[in-house]
């Protein structure tokens, strides 16, 4: 996939899904500890999300970095907005801010703790 | 020059930190499938800098990764990052 095509695909994905996690591996089988941590946090909050495995396409793997101007994976998007990578998502989760964000954006989730 | 030394120099210049911990965790990941096994692949960095005051989490991380962009394109495979402004509780 070319960079332009990757950016187009990414844009489409984050516009058509409330919560998107670009990760190495899949939600069920993460292939990187950082990606696994974010998947685990989203699972804990009970928020449905679209997982995109960047390892499946080299163009996508590089394209997501230039799309966001963010050099690492995973990357979490909520309602089309870039939230952060693993460290930021974990800090926000621990501070209760991630739940607040999901709630404020009106995204259904099962765990309100 | 080791990757750790290069990171330290660049971050000292770019962010004028009051505390900068750089921990090389490459050994911990030496076995895993995608590890480059260079001994300079996985780093954990903690930075306290007055330049982070009033900057969002994403903004802080971008300041760090911009400063070490060359390293991130090269040998560094993974980076765990904690960023604090002076006065914030260091976790």
N, CA and C atoms of all chains as a GROMACS GRO file, in nm:
protein
  612
    1UNK      N    1   0.085  -0.120   0.000
    1UNK     CA    2   0.000   0.000   0.000
    1UNK      C    3   0.088   0.125   0.000
    2UNK      N    4   0.060   0.221  -0.088
    2UNK     CA    5   0.136   0.345  -0.092
    2UNK      C    6   0.102   0.430   0.031
    3UNK      N    7   0.183   0.533   0.056
    3UNK     CA    8   0.157   0.616   0.173
    3UNK      C    9   0.021   0.687   0.160
    4UNK      N   10  -0.007   0.738   0.039
    4UNK     CA   11  -0.134   0.808   0.017
    4UNK      C   12  -0.253   0.713   0.038
    5UNK      N   13  -0.238   0.592  -0.014
    5UNK     CA   14  -0.346   0.492   0.003
    5UNK      C   15  -0.362   0.455   0.149
    6UNK      N   16  -0.249   0.443   0.217
    6UNK     CA   17  -0.254   0.409   0.361
    6UNK      C   18  -0.325   0.520   0.438
    7UNK      N   19  -0.290   0.644   0.410
    7UNK     CA   20  -0.354   0.756   0.480
    7UNK      C   21  -0.504   0.759   0.454
    8UNK      N   22  -0.542   0.732   0.330
    8UNK     CA   23  -0.684   0.729   0.294
    8UNK      C   24  -0.756   0.619   0.371
    9UNK      N   25  -0.693   0.501   0.378
    9UNK     CA   26  -0.753   0.387   0.448
    9UNK      C   27  -0.765   0.416   0.598
   10UNK      N   28  -0.662   0.479   0.654
   10UNK     CA   29  -0.663   0.512   0.797
   10UNK      C   30  -0.776   0.612   0.827
   11UNK      N   31  -0.786   0.714   0.742
   11UNK     CA   32  -0.887   0.817   0.760
   11UNK      C   33  -1.027   0.755   0.759
   12UNK      N   34  -1.048   0.667   0.663
   12UNK     CA   35  -1.176   0.599   0.650
   12UNK      C   36  -1.206   0.516   0.775
   13UNK      N   37  -1.105   0.446   0.822
   13UNK     CA   38  -1.124   0.358   0.938
   13UNK      C   39  -1.158   0.437   1.064
   14UNK      N   40  -1.086   0.548   1.088
   14UNK     CA   41  -1.112   0.622   1.213
   14UNK      C   42  -1.240   0.704   1.204
   15UNK      N   43  -1.288   0.729   1.081
   15UNK     CA   44  -1.414   0.801   1.066
   15UNK      C   45  -1.534   0.708   1.082
   16UNK      N   46  -1.512   0.581   1.050
   16UNK     CA   47  -1.628   0.491   1.052
   16UNK      C   48  -1.632   0.400   1.175
   17UNK      N   49  -1.535   0.416   1.266
   17UNK     CA   50  -1.537   0.340   1.392
   17UNK      C   51  -1.509   0.436   1.508
   18UNK      N   52  -1.590   0.423   1.615
   18UNK     CA   53  -1.573   0.513   1.730
   18UNK      C   54  -1.436   0.498   1.795
   19UNK      N   55  -1.393   0.374   1.813
   19UNK     CA   56  -1.266   0.348   1.881
   19UNK      C   57  -1.183   0.256   1.792
   20UNK      N   58  -1.063   0.300   1.759
   20UNK     CA   59  -0.975   0.220   1.672
   20UNK      C   60  -0.839   0.208   1.737
   21UNK      N   61  -0.789   0.084   1.742
   21UNK     CA   62  -0.654   0.061   1.792
   21UNK      C   63  -0.567   0.005   1.680
   22UNK      N   64  -0.468   0.086   1.640
   22UNK     CA   65  -0.368   0.038   1.545
   22UNK      C   66  -0.261  -0.033   1.628
   23UNK      N   67  -0.240  -0.159   1.600
   23UNK     CA   68  -0.156  -0.240   1.688
   23UNK      C   69  -0.075  -0.343   1.611
   24UNK      N   70   0.021  -0.402   1.681
   24UNK     CA   71   0.094  -0.515   1.624
   24UNK      C   72   0.024  -0.642   1.671
   25UNK      N   73  -0.031  -0.716   1.576
   25UNK     CA   74  -0.112  -0.832   1.609
   25UNK      C   75  -0.258  -0.792   1.613
   26UNK      N   76  -0.339  -0.878   1.672
   26UNK     CA   77  -0.482  -0.853   1.680
   26UNK      C   78  -0.524  -0.844   1.826
   27UNK      N   79  -0.649  -0.798   1.848
   27UNK     CA   80  -0.699  -0.789   1.985
   27UNK      C   81  -0.688  -0.923   2.056
   28UNK      N   82  -0.715  -1.029   1.984
   28UNK     CA   83  -0.708  -1.164   2.045
   28UNK      C   84  -0.565  -1.211   2.061
   29UNK      N   85  -0.481  -1.180   1.961
   29UNK     CA   86  -0.342  -1.226   1.964
   29UNK      C   87  -0.245  -1.111   1.938
   30UNK      N   88  -0.227  -1.025   2.039
   30UNK     CA   89  -0.130  -0.915   2.023
   30UNK      C   90   0.012  -0.974   2.007
   31UNK      N   91   0.093  -0.905   1.927
   31UNK     CA   92   0.228  -0.956   1.905
   31UNK      C   93   0.334  -0.861   1.960
   32UNK      N   94   0.294  -0.777   2.054
   32UNK     CA   95   0.386  -0.680   2.112
   32UNK      C   96   0.328  -0.645   2.249
   33UNK      N   97   0.415  -0.633   2.348
   33UNK     CA   98   0.369  -0.607   2.485
   33UNK      C   99   0.295  -0.476   2.500
   34UNK      N  100   0.339  -0.374   2.425
   34UNK     CA  101   0.275  -0.242   2.435
   34UNK      C  102   0.133  -0.249   2.377
   35UNK      N  103   0.121  -0.313   2.262
   35UNK     CA  104  -0.012  -0.329   2.201
   35UNK      C  105  -0.104  -0.410   2.292
   36UNK      N  106  -0.047  -0.513   2.354
   36UNK     CA  107  -0.126  -0.600   2.443
   36UNK      C  108  -0.181  -0.520   2.561
   37UNK      N  109  -0.099  -0.429   2.615
   37UNK     CA  110  -0.143  -0.349   2.730
   37UNK      C  111  -0.265  -0.263   2.696
   38UNK      N  112  -0.262  -0.199   2.580
   38UNK     CA  113  -0.373  -0.112   2.542
   38UNK      C  114  -0.499  -0.196   2.516
   39UNK      N  115  -0.482  -0.308   2.449
   39UNK     CA  116  -0.596  -0.397   2.423
   39UNK      C  117  -0.659  -0.441   2.556
   40UNK      N  118  -0.573  -0.472   2.652
   40UNK     CA  119  -0.620  -0.518   2.783
   40UNK      C  120  -0.700  -0.407   2.855
   41UNK      N  121  -0.652  -0.285   2.845
   41UNK     CA  122  -0.721  -0.171   2.908
   41UNK      C  123  -0.859  -0.151   2.844
   42UNK      N  124  -0.865  -0.156   2.710
   42UNK     CA  125  -0.994  -0.139   2.641
   42UNK      C  126  -1.088  -0.253   2.676
   43UNK      N  127  -1.034  -0.374   2.686
   43UNK     CA  128  -1.117  -0.488   2.726
   43UNK      C  129  -1.170  -0.468   2.866
   44UNK      N  130  -1.084  -0.417   2.954
   44UNK     CA  131  -1.124  -0.395   3.093
   44UNK      C  132  -1.239  -0.294   3.102
   45UNK      N  133  -1.232  -0.190   3.021
   45UNK     CA  134  -1.338  -0.088   3.023
   45UNK      C  135  -1.464  -0.139   2.953
   46UNK      N  136  -1.449  -0.250   2.881
   46UNK     CA  137  -1.564  -0.306   2.811
   46UNK      C  138  -1.610  -0.219   2.695
   47UNK      N  139  -1.514  -0.156   2.630
   47UNK     CA  140  -1.548  -0.070   2.516
   47UNK      C  141  -1.514  -0.144   2.387
   48UNK      N  142  -1.614  -0.156   2.298
   48UNK     CA  143  -1.586  -0.224   2.171
   48UNK      C  144  -1.492  -0.139   2.086
   49UNK      N  145  -1.399  -0.204   2.018
   49UNK     CA  146  -1.307  -0.128   1.934
   49UNK      C  147  -1.267  -0.208   1.812
   50UNK      N  148  -1.226  -0.134   1.712
   50UNK     CA  149  -1.177  -0.196   1.589
   50UNK      C  150  -1.026  -0.210   1.602
   51UNK      N  151  -0.976  -0.332   1.587
   51UNK     CA  152  -0.832  -0.352   1.590
   51UNK      C  153  -0.778  -0.360   1.448
   52UNK      N  154  -0.670  -0.288   1.424
   52UNK     CA  155  -0.605  -0.290   1.292
   52UNK      C  156  -0.463  -0.339   1.311
   53UNK      N  157  -0.433  -0.453   1.250
   53UNK     CA  158  -0.301  -0.514   1.263
   53UNK      C  159  -0.205  -0.454   1.160
   54UNK      N  160  -0.114  -0.368   1.207
   54UNK     CA  161  -0.025  -0.299   1.113
   54UNK      C  162   0.081  -0.394   1.055
   55UNK      N  163   0.097  -0.509   1.117
   55UNK     CA  164   0.198  -0.604   1.066
   55UNK      C  165   0.153  -0.668   0.935
   56UNK      N  166   0.023  -0.653   0.904
   56UNK     CA  167  -0.027  -0.714   0.781
   56UNK      C  168   0.010  -0.636   0.656
   57UNK      N  169   0.053  -0.512   0.674
   57UNK     CA  170   0.084  -0.429   0.557
   57UNK      C  171   0.194  -0.329   0.593
   58UNK      N  172   0.307  -0.340   0.527
   58UNK     CA  173   0.422  -0.253   0.557
   58UNK      C  174   0.386  -0.106   0.531
   59UNK      N  175   0.304  -0.082   0.425
   59UNK     CA  176   0.263   0.055   0.393
   59UNK      C  177   0.179   0.114   0.505
   60UNK      N  178   0.095   0.033   0.562
   60UNK     CA  179   0.010   0.076   0.673
   60UNK      C  180   0.095   0.100   0.798
   61UNK      N  181   0.192   0.012   0.819
   61UNK     CA  182   0.279   0.021   0.937
   61UNK      C  183   0.356   0.153   0.937
   62UNK      N  184   0.404   0.195   0.820
   62UNK     CA  185   0.474   0.323   0.810
   62UNK      C  186   0.375   0.438   0.798
   63UNK      N  187   0.264   0.412   0.726
   63UNK     CA  188   0.164   0.517   0.701
   63UNK      C  189   0.099   0.570   0.828
   64UNK      N  190   0.077   0.482   0.925
   64UNK     CA  191   0.013   0.528   1.049
   64UNK      C  192   0.106   0.622   1.125
   65UNK      N  193   0.238   0.600   1.111
   65UNK     CA  194   0.334   0.687   1.180
   65UNK      C  195   0.334   0.827   1.120
   66UNK      N  196   0.331   0.836   0.987
   66UNK     CA  197   0.332   0.969   0.925
   66UNK      C  198   0.195   1.035   0.935
   67UNK      N  199   0.089   0.955   0.933
   67UNK     CA  200  -0.047   1.010   0.944
   67UNK      C  201  -0.062   1.091   1.073
   68UNK      N  202  -0.011   1.034   1.183
   68UNK     CA  203  -0.028   1.095   1.315
   68UNK      C  204   0.091   1.180   1.356
   69UNK      N  205   0.201   1.170   1.281
   69UNK     CA  206   0.328   1.226   1.328
   69UNK      C  207   0.361   1.168   1.465
   70UNK      N  208   0.359   1.037   1.472
   70UNK     CA  209   0.382   0.964   1.599
   70UNK      C  210   0.463   0.840   1.561
   71UNK      N  211   0.583   0.826   1.615
   71UNK     CA  212   0.676   0.725   1.559
   71UNK      C  213   0.655   0.583   1.608
   72UNK      N  214   0.562   0.562   1.700
   72UNK     CA  215   0.551   0.427   1.758
   72UNK      C  216   0.409   0.372   1.746
   73UNK      N  217   0.400   0.242   1.765
   73UNK     CA  218   0.275   0.167   1.764
   73UNK      C  219   0.269   0.095   1.898
   74UNK      N  220   0.157   0.087   1.965
   74UNK     CA  221   0.020   0.112   1.922
   74UNK      C  222  -0.019   0.261   1.919
   75UNK      N  223  -0.132   0.287   1.853
   75UNK     CA  224  -0.193   0.420   1.851
   75UNK      C  225  -0.344   0.404   1.868
   76UNK      N  226  -0.399   0.480   1.961
   76UNK     CA  227  -0.543   0.473   1.988
   76UNK      C  228  -0.614   0.598   1.937
   77UNK      N  229  -0.723   0.575   1.865
   77UNK     CA  230  -0.809   0.684   1.817
   77UNK      C  231  -0.948   0.669   1.876
   78UNK      N  232  -1.005   0.781   1.922
   78UNK     CA  233  -1.143   0.782   1.968
   78UNK      C  234  -1.217   0.892   1.890
   79UNK      N  235  -1.325   0.853   1.825
   79UNK     CA  236  -1.405   0.946   1.742
   79UNK      C  237  -1.315   1.027   1.648
   80UNK      N  238  -1.224   0.961   1.585
   80UNK     CA  239  -1.139   1.026   1.485
   80UNK      C  240  -1.023   1.106   1.541
   81UNK      N  241  -1.013   1.110   1.674
   81UNK     CA  242  -0.909   1.192   1.737
   81UNK      C  243  -0.799   1.102   1.795
   82UNK      N  244  -0.674   1.139   1.770
   82UNK     CA  245  -0.562   1.062   1.824
   82UNK      C  246  -0.551   1.086   1.974
   83UNK      N  247  -0.550   0.978   2.050
   83UNK     CA  248  -0.544   0.989   2.197
   83UNK      C  249  -0.403   0.970   2.249
   84UNK      N  250  -0.332   0.871   2.196
   84UNK     CA  251  -0.195   0.850   2.241
   84UNK      C  252  -0.148   0.708   2.216
   85UNK      N  253  -0.028   0.682   2.264
   85UNK     CA  254   0.029   0.548   2.256
   85UNK      C  255   0.013   0.478   2.389
   86UNK      N  256   0.088   0.372   2.408
   86UNK     CA  257   0.070   0.286   2.526
   86UNK      C  258   0.086   0.361   2.658
   87UNK      N  259   0.193   0.439   2.672
   87UNK     CA  260   0.219   0.505   2.801
   87UNK      C  261   0.108   0.604   2.836
   88UNK      N  262   0.065   0.682   2.733
   88UNK     CA  263  -0.039   0.782   2.757
   88UNK      C  264  -0.172   0.715   2.790
   89UNK      N  265  -0.207   0.611   2.716
   89UNK     CA  266  -0.333   0.541   2.743
   89UNK      C  267  -0.332   0.482   2.884
   90UNK      N  268  -0.219   0.425   2.923
   90UNK     CA  269  -0.210   0.367   3.058
   90UNK      C  270  -0.223   0.476   3.165
   91UNK      N  271  -0.152   0.588   3.146
   91UNK     CA  272  -0.161   0.698   3.244
   91UNK      C  273  -0.304   0.750   3.254
   92UNK      N  274  -0.369   0.765   3.138
   92UNK     CA  275  -0.507   0.815   3.138
   92UNK      C  276  -0.601   0.717   3.206
   93UNK      N  277  -0.579   0.589   3.180
   93UNK     CA  278  -0.662   0.484   3.242
   93UNK      C  279  -0.646   0.488   3.393
   94UNK      N  280  -0.522   0.495   3.438
   94UNK     CA  281  -0.496   0.493   3.583
   94UNK      C  282  -0.554   0.616   3.652
   95UNK      N  283  -0.559   0.728   3.580
   95UNK     CA  284  -0.614   0.851   3.638
   95UNK      C  285  -0.766   0.859   3.623
   96UNK      N  286  -0.828   0.758   3.559
   96UNK     CA  287  -0.972   0.761   3.536
   96UNK      C  288  -1.013   0.846   3.417
   97UNK      N  289  -0.914   0.905   3.350
   97UNK     CA  290  -0.944   0.999   3.241
   97UNK      C  291  -0.991   0.927   3.114
   98UNK      N  292  -0.945   0.804   3.095
   98UNK     CA  293  -0.984   0.732   2.973
   98UNK      C  294  -1.132   0.697   2.979
   99UNK      N  295  -1.175   0.651   3.097
   99UNK     CA  296  -1.318   0.622   3.114
   99UNK      C  297  -1.400   0.749   3.095
  100UNK      N  298  -1.355   0.859   3.152
  100UNK     CA  299  -1.426   0.987   3.138
  100UNK      C  300  -1.440   1.024   2.990
  101UNK      N  301  -1.330   1.007   2.917
  101UNK     CA  302  -1.330   1.042   2.775
  101UNK      C  303  -1.432   0.957   2.697
  102UNK      N  304  -1.429   0.826   2.721
  102UNK     CA  305  -1.521   0.733   2.653
  102UNK      C  306  -1.666   0.773   2.684
  103UNK      N  307  -1.686   0.807   2.812
  103UNK     CA  308  -1.817   0.845   2.859
  103UNK      C  309  -1.863   0.975   2.793
  104UNK      N  310  -1.776   1.074   2.795
  104UNK     CA  311  -1.810   1.206   2.739
  104UNK      C  312  -1.840   1.198   2.590
  105UNK      N  313  -1.769   1.107   2.522
  105UNK     CA  314  -1.789   1.094   2.378
  105UNK      C  315  -1.914   1.012   2.346
  106UNK      N  316  -1.980   0.963   2.452
  106UNK     CA  317  -2.104   0.890   2.432
  106UNK      C  318  -2.085   0.752   2.371
  107UNK      N  319  -1.973   0.688   2.404
  107UNK     CA  320  -1.947   0.554   2.349
  107UNK      C  321  -1.990   0.450   2.453
  108UNK      N  322  -2.073   0.356   2.407
  108UNK     CA  323  -2.123   0.252   2.498
  108UNK      C  324  -2.007   0.168   2.551
  109UNK      N  325  -2.011   0.138   2.681
  109UNK     CA  326  -1.909   0.053   2.742
  109UNK      C  327  -1.971  -0.014   2.863
  110UNK      N  328  -1.917  -0.128   2.901
  110UNK     CA  329  -1.984  -0.207   3.004
  110UNK      C  330  -1.927  -0.188   3.144
  111UNK      N  331  -1.805  -0.139   3.156
  111UNK     CA  332  -1.746  -0.125   3.289
  111UNK      C  333  -1.729   0.023   3.323
  112UNK      N  334  -1.798   0.067   3.426
  112UNK     CA  335  -1.794   0.209   3.461
  112UNK      C  336  -1.707   0.234   3.583
  113UNK      N  337  -1.631   0.131   3.622
  113UNK     CA  338  -1.552   0.141   3.747
  113UNK      C  339  -1.432   0.232   3.734
  114UNK      N  340   2.991   0.592   2.006
  114UNK     CA  341   2.904   0.642   2.112
  114UNK      C  342   2.783   0.548   2.126
  115UNK      N  343   2.748   0.515   2.249
  115UNK     CA  344   2.635   0.424   2.267
  115UNK      C  345   2.504   0.498   2.239
  116UNK      N  346   2.400   0.423   2.211
  116UNK     CA  347   2.268   0.482   2.186
  116UNK      C  348   2.224   0.560   2.309
  117UNK      N  349   2.256   0.506   2.425
  117UNK     CA  350   2.215   0.572   2.549
  117UNK      C  351   2.280   0.711   2.561
  118UNK      N  352   2.406   0.719   2.528
  118UNK     CA  353   2.478   0.847   2.534
  118UNK      C  354   2.419   0.946   2.434
  119UNK      N  355   2.389   0.898   2.314
  119UNK     CA  356   2.330   0.986   2.212
  119UNK      C  357   2.194   1.038   2.257
  120UNK      N  358   2.113   0.949   2.312
  120UNK     CA  359   1.981   0.990   2.361
  120UNK      C  360   1.997   1.096   2.469
  121UNK      N  361   2.089   1.071   2.560
  121UNK     CA  362   2.108   1.163   2.672
  121UNK      C  363   2.148   1.302   2.621
  122UNK      N  364   2.244   1.305   2.531
  122UNK     CA  365   2.292   1.433   2.478
  122UNK      C  366   2.179   1.510   2.410
  123UNK      N  367   2.105   1.441   2.325
  123UNK     CA  368   2.000   1.510   2.250
  123UNK      C  369   1.889   1.560   2.341
  124UNK      N  370   1.852   1.478   2.438
  124UNK     CA  371   1.743   1.517   2.528
  124UNK      C  372   1.787   1.628   2.622
  125UNK      N  373   1.912   1.626   2.665
  125UNK     CA  374   1.964   1.733   2.752
  125UNK      C  375   1.957   1.867   2.679
  126UNK      N  376   1.996   1.866   2.553
  126UNK     CA  377   1.998   1.989   2.474
  126UNK      C  378   1.856   2.037   2.444
  127UNK      N  379   1.769   1.943   2.402
  127UNK     CA  380   1.636   1.983   2.354
  127UNK      C  381   1.542   2.020   2.467
  128UNK      N  382   1.553   1.951   2.581
  128UNK     CA  383   1.448   1.965   2.683
  128UNK      C  384   1.497   2.020   2.817
  129UNK      N  385   1.626   2.040   2.831
  129UNK     CA  386   1.684   2.094   2.954
  129UNK      C  387   1.621   2.032   3.079
  130UNK      N  388   1.624   1.899   3.089
  130UNK     CA  389   1.556   1.832   3.200
  130UNK      C  390   1.625   1.855   3.335
  131UNK      N  391   1.541   1.854   3.439
  131UNK     CA  392   1.596   1.857   3.574
  131UNK      C  393   1.621   1.715   3.623
  132UNK      N  394   1.558   1.618   3.555
  132UNK     CA  395   1.588   1.477   3.583
  132UNK      C  396   1.573   1.400   3.453
  133UNK      N  397   1.667   1.314   3.428
  133UNK     CA  398   1.661   1.233   3.305
  133UNK      C  399   1.714   1.093   3.336
  134UNK      N  400   1.623   0.997   3.340
  134UNK     CA  401   1.662   0.857   3.361
  134UNK      C  402   1.648   0.784   3.228
  135UNK      N  403   1.755   0.722   3.185
  135UNK     CA  404   1.748   0.641   3.063
  135UNK      C  405   1.788   0.499   3.100
  136UNK      N  406   1.695   0.410   3.085
  136UNK     CA  407   1.721   0.271   3.123
  136UNK      C  408   1.717   0.185   2.996
  137UNK      N  409   1.825   0.115   2.974
  137UNK     CA  410   1.832   0.025   2.860
  137UNK      C  411   1.774  -0.110   2.901
  138UNK      N  412   1.660  -0.143   2.844
  138UNK     CA  413   1.593  -0.269   2.880
  138UNK      C  414   1.608  -0.375   2.771
  139UNK      N  415   1.702  -0.352   2.683
  139UNK     CA  416   1.715  -0.441   2.566
  139UNK      C  417   1.734  -0.588   2.605
  140UNK      N  418   1.810  -0.607   2.713
  140UNK     CA  419   1.836  -0.745   2.758
  140UNK      C  420   1.706  -0.821   2.786
  141UNK      N  421   1.608  -0.747   2.840
  141UNK     CA  422   1.480  -0.811   2.876
  141UNK      C  423   1.407  -0.864   2.754
  142UNK      N  424   1.439  -0.806   2.639
  142UNK     CA  425   1.365  -0.841   2.517
  142UNK      C  426   1.450  -0.917   2.416
  143UNK      N  427   1.570  -0.956   2.461
  143UNK     CA  428   1.666  -1.014   2.366
  143UNK      C  429   1.609  -1.135   2.293
  144UNK      N  430   1.520  -1.208   2.360
  144UNK     CA  431   1.473  -1.332   2.300
  144UNK      C  432   1.357  -1.317   2.204
  145UNK      N  433   1.279  -1.208   2.217
  145UNK     CA  434   1.150  -1.213   2.148
  145UNK      C  435   1.163  -1.195   1.997
  146UNK      N  436   1.059  -1.238   1.930
  146UNK     CA  437   1.064  -1.264   1.787
  146UNK      C  438   1.116  -1.148   1.703
  147UNK      N  439   1.064  -1.028   1.727
  147UNK     CA  440   1.100  -0.916   1.641
  147UNK      C  441   1.217  -0.835   1.698
  148UNK      N  442   1.277  -0.882   1.807
  148UNK     CA  443   1.386  -0.806   1.867
  148UNK      C  444   1.508  -0.806   1.776
  149UNK      N  445   1.566  -0.686   1.753
  149UNK     CA  446   1.685  -0.680   1.667
  149UNK      C  447   1.809  -0.741   1.734
  150UNK      N  448   1.803  -0.765   1.866
  150UNK     CA  449   1.916  -0.825   1.937
  150UNK      C  450   2.046  -0.747   1.923
  151UNK      N  451   2.035  -0.614   1.925
  151UNK     CA  452   2.156  -0.531   1.915
  151UNK      C  453   2.204  -0.487   2.052
  152UNK      N  454   2.124  -0.512   2.154
  152UNK     CA  455   2.157  -0.463   2.288
  152UNK      C  456   2.123  -0.315   2.305
  153UNK      N  457   2.074  -0.252   2.199
  153UNK     CA  458   2.037  -0.110   2.206
  153UNK      C  459   1.902  -0.088   2.138
  154UNK      N  460   1.806  -0.170   2.173
  154UNK     CA  461   1.679  -0.168   2.100
  154UNK      C  462   1.562  -0.119   2.185
  155UNK      N  463   1.564  -0.147   2.315
  155UNK     CA  464   1.450  -0.115   2.400
  155UNK      C  465   1.493  -0.022   2.514
  156UNK      N  466   1.429   0.095   2.520
  156UNK     CA  467   1.466   0.192   2.623
  156UNK      C  468   1.343   0.239   2.700
  157UNK      N  469   1.367   0.270   2.828
  157UNK     CA  470   1.265   0.334   2.912
  157UNK      C  471   1.323   0.468   2.957
  158UNK      N  472   1.248   0.574   2.932
  158UNK     CA  473   1.299   0.707   2.962
  158UNK      C  474   1.202   0.782   3.052
  159UNK      N  475   1.256   0.841   3.158
  159UNK     CA  476   1.177   0.927   3.246
  159UNK      C  477   1.238   1.067   3.240
  160UNK      N  478   1.157   1.166   3.210
  160UNK     CA  479   1.207   1.302   3.197
  160UNK      C  480   1.123   1.398   3.280
  161UNK      N  481   1.190   1.480   3.359
  161UNK     CA  482   1.123   1.593   3.425
  161UNK      C  483   1.182   1.719   3.362
  162UNK      N  484   1.095   1.800   3.302
  162UNK     CA  485   1.145   1.921   3.236
  162UNK      C  486   1.046   2.036   3.254
  163UNK      N  487   1.098   2.154   3.283
  163UNK     CA  488   1.008   2.271   3.292
  163UNK      C  489   0.941   2.301   3.159
  164UNK      N  490   0.999   2.253   3.051
  164UNK     CA  491   0.939   2.280   2.920
  164UNK      C  492   0.807   2.204   2.900
  165UNK      N  493   0.778   2.108   2.986
  165UNK     CA  494   0.653   2.031   2.975
  165UNK      C  495   0.535   2.102   3.041
  166UNK      N  496   0.563   2.204   3.119
  166UNK     CA  497   0.456   2.274   3.191
  166UNK      C  498   0.352   2.328   3.092
  167UNK      N  499   0.226   2.292   3.117
  167UNK     CA  500   0.117   2.341   3.032
  167UNK      C  501   0.104   2.270   2.898
  168UNK      N  502   0.183   2.163   2.878
  168UNK     CA  503   0.178   2.089   2.751
  168UNK      C  504   0.103   1.958   2.774
  169UNK      N  505   0.018   1.919   2.678
  169UNK     CA  506  -0.059   1.794   2.690
  169UNK      C  507   0.034   1.673   2.688
  170UNK      N  508  -0.018   1.557   2.723
  170UNK     CA  509   0.062   1.434   2.720
  170UNK      C  510   0.114   1.407   2.579
  171UNK      N  511   0.023   1.419   2.482
  171UNK     CA  512   0.064   1.392   2.344
  171UNK      C  513   0.172   1.493   2.302
  172UNK      N  514   0.155   1.619   2.340
  172UNK     CA  515   0.253   1.722   2.306
  172UNK      C  516   0.389   1.692   2.367
  173UNK      N  517   0.391   1.647   2.490
  173UNK     CA  518   0.517   1.614   2.558
  173UNK      C  519   0.588   1.499   2.487
  174UNK      N  520   0.512   1.397   2.455
  174UNK     CA  521   0.574   1.281   2.389
  174UNK      C  522   0.631   1.322   2.252
  175UNK      N  523   0.558   1.410   2.184
  175UNK     CA  524   0.608   1.454   2.054
  175UNK      C  525   0.737   1.535   2.069
  176UNK      N  526   0.748   1.615   2.175
  176UNK     CA  527   0.871   1.691   2.199
  176UNK      C  528   0.988   1.595   2.216
  177UNK      N  529   0.964   1.486   2.288
  177UNK     CA  530   1.071   1.388   2.311
  177UNK      C  531   1.105   1.314   2.182
  178UNK      N  532   1.001   1.264   2.114
  178UNK     CA  533   1.030   1.181   1.996
  178UNK      C  534   1.085   1.266   1.881
  179UNK      N  535   1.049   1.394   1.876
  179UNK     CA  536   1.109   1.482   1.774
  179UNK      C  537   1.259   1.498   1.800
  180UNK      N  538   1.294   1.510   1.928
  180UNK     CA  539   1.435   1.532   1.963
  180UNK      C  540   1.522   1.411   1.928
  181UNK      N  541   1.462   1.293   1.932
  181UNK     CA  542   1.541   1.171   1.909
  181UNK      C  543   1.490   1.096   1.785
  182UNK      N  544   1.439   1.173   1.689
  182UNK     CA  545   1.378   1.114   1.569
  182UNK      C  546   1.476   1.022   1.495
  183UNK      N  547   1.602   1.065   1.485
  183UNK     CA  548   1.700   0.984   1.411
  183UNK      C  549   1.720   0.848   1.477
  184UNK      N  550   1.728   0.849   1.610
  184UNK     CA  551   1.747   0.724   1.683
  184UNK      C  552   1.626   0.632   1.665
  185UNK      N  553   1.506   0.693   1.664
  185UNK     CA  554   1.385   0.612   1.651
  185UNK      C  555   1.373   0.552   1.511
  186UNK      N  556   1.432   0.618   1.413
  186UNK     CA  557   1.431   0.562   1.277
  186UNK      C  558   1.537   0.455   1.264
  187UNK      N  559   1.635   0.458   1.353
  187UNK     CA  560   1.747   0.366   1.343
  187UNK      C  561   1.733   0.245   1.433
  188UNK      N  562   1.819   0.240   1.534
  188UNK     CA  563   1.834   0.115   1.609
  188UNK      C  564   1.725   0.094   1.713
  189UNK      N  565   1.654   0.201   1.750
  189UNK     CA  566   1.561   0.185   1.862
  189UNK      C  567   1.427   0.130   1.815
  190UNK      N  568   1.390   0.020   1.878
  190UNK     CA  569   1.273  -0.055   1.836
  190UNK      C  570   1.155  -0.025   1.928
  191UNK      N  571   1.183   0.006   2.054
  191UNK     CA  572   1.073   0.031   2.148
  191UNK      C  573   1.114   0.134   2.252
  192UNK      N  574   1.017   0.218   2.288
  192UNK     CA  575   1.044   0.327   2.380
  192UNK      C  576   0.927   0.342   2.477
  193UNK      N  577   0.956   0.327   2.606
  193UNK     CA  578   0.854   0.356   2.708
  193UNK      C  579   0.888   0.491   2.766
  194UNK      N  580   0.787   0.577   2.778
  194UNK     CA  581   0.815   0.717   2.807
  194UNK      C  582   0.727   0.768   2.921
  195UNK      N  583   0.791   0.831   3.020
  195UNK     CA  584   0.717   0.900   3.126
  195UNK      C  585   0.764   1.044   3.129
  196UNK      N  586   0.671   1.138   3.122
  196UNK     CA  587   0.708   1.280   3.113
  196UNK      C  588   0.637   1.358   3.223
  197UNK      N  589   0.714   1.442   3.293
  197UNK     CA  590   0.657   1.520   3.402
  197UNK      C  591   0.709   1.663   3.396
  198UNK      N  592   0.626   1.756   3.436
  198UNK     CA  593   0.672   1.892   3.460
  198UNK      C  594   0.713   1.899   3.607
  199UNK      N  595   0.801   1.991   3.644
  199UNK     CA  596   0.841   2.003   3.784
  199UNK      C  597   0.718   2.021   3.872
  200UNK      N  598   0.714   1.952   3.984
  200UNK     CA  599   0.600   1.964   4.075
  200UNK      C  600   0.496   1.856   4.057
  201UNK      N  601   0.497   1.787   3.942
  201UNK     CA  602   0.403   1.676   3.921
  201UNK      C  603   0.459   1.551   3.989
  202UNK      N  604   0.369   1.471   4.044
  202UNK     CA  605   0.412   1.350   4.114
  202UNK      C  606   0.475   1.253   4.015
  203UNK      N  607   0.597   1.212   4.041
  203UNK     CA  608   0.664   1.115   3.955
  203UNK      C  609   0.622   0.975   3.996
  204UNK      N  610   0.550   0.906   3.905
  204UNK     CA  611   0.494   0.774   3.938
  204UNK      C  612   0.588   0.662   3.907
   0.00000   0.00000   0.00000
